[in-house]
Amino acid sequence: MTRNESNDPRSAIYEVVMKYMEGLQFETQNIDYSKLDKHKRSVETLADISNSSIQIFDLNEKRIVFFSKNYANLLGYDKAEFEALNYAFFEAKIHPDDKYDLAMYGLSSLKLFKELSNDEKLNHKVVYEFRMLNSAGKYVRVIDQYQLLELDATGQIWLMMSTIDLSPNQEIESSVKCQILNFRTGKIIPSSVDDKPSLELTKRELEILNLVKQGLLSKEISDKLFISVHTVNTHRQRLLDKLGANNTIEAIIFATKYGLI
């Protein structure tokens, strides 16, 4: 029996990342878009000098708001193509075996940055190495460095710069690599995703998670298991806490990775 792609956790990566970012709420008075205009000019100059392909991601608008002029040169795609589809275009070009690990590393890194002081947030960047499909239909390894450009007035991450280059390591069978670098001190923090959750889920929590995975709502689960909706929601919240997930989609992906469901 062929596994339905919609039930494959690897196919939900884009949705998971976007769900996390949707939880970041911004107030107009806390962001100053004149700063974005200044960064665009500086980043374009940097791209010209370094020949790196650079983009700026706006977590308020939940999209890439700037591509350097040389961005189309990286993988050979037409600029109009990726500007129209934005982040979804590039997500579709990532090697399917790399998407899962990239999502796990990405979520872990965002959560780590959230715990840092404002100064420390601006002193760190995340360096990924993974495979992407170029316009010739060939997978190549790229190095993608994410650095924070601006926080909003409350200290929340707002603008992020992505600098992408072809990796000198073109061993296509190599797995995803990720590390967090403090570029002020040179200290490197290896990034990893735990193979096991810190706590095991109970039989009831696993039962509920499997029903959620099937698309049942809390009221439907309540009727099926002959328990109250309040009890269902309590179990759902506990399993999120145990798995370190922000939402049900993440919980399903994490539990699948851990081999719990």
Steps between C-alpha positions, in 0.01 A plus 500: 500500500645835397532758774285806434729797450273723707569270800876513446659734758762596244229653280382737775827687559400827336172502694675430831747785458227740390280396794783584737555839340128575506530488877732802487273804527622851423356843580541773238646745749778253586654470151665765283508416129747776424757262653412237239572748219845572648575129529400440137763748381770354724415140408510572126848647540608194699363268230692688232826474695468142625309356202278321755125479440317683777137531606321674787210326674236711677337307786223760523393448137603131511681522166827583328492876438835539321713300257846622396535564126726196458260260675390337174863399433517262796288216359425637154129570546310791351457786747132545414434137598629515855386856569141395419501185718737642763621260772281214370704492176824426684337261747395290201861482375645358822595133478207300648736313735628832641168677563422318823835565669503861382160556658611346828821703507315816398240471773764419760707801393204739511411381848862543613517855364179580684676425831806719430536861614448767234874558463573130474230451237684744273837334565404155372427344165387152394697321228330221303637273229253302288401402146294699251389430145641736236341596167693222325319241713808418709528510879783718633607569858459855624603686815225723639591743780212661691578817695263730688488852363238667716287440808176684556465745790406214734809292416320254275682374188376700201741506200734213408767494230578180311835479320527201266805363317587172332677277750859390429376159620304355209464148642135467408439207735601706806225581751385838627746691717413780740689708755441825684788746496567798727687711246617742769682237705544222243326251729315225315192329642433168325129471427329168542154352521433249776432147382261438789251717687585583859177337618298211360139559403230309684278246323212751504716783362621277217142395430390863478798602287425222252138617476613859448731375225192345336341846494252465790409811700496505883120456512518200264779346710294564812203313355715214373685444828204584729693771685436873536632759254684660791682172566592468132641853493693439823665192346575695181674775695702251704629318194602834346696583815667159510607513137606864511259574214323829434197351327340170402676486163838518671390240756406254226831554320707468819311193618545337160873575507530355849319186383212555744228490234 
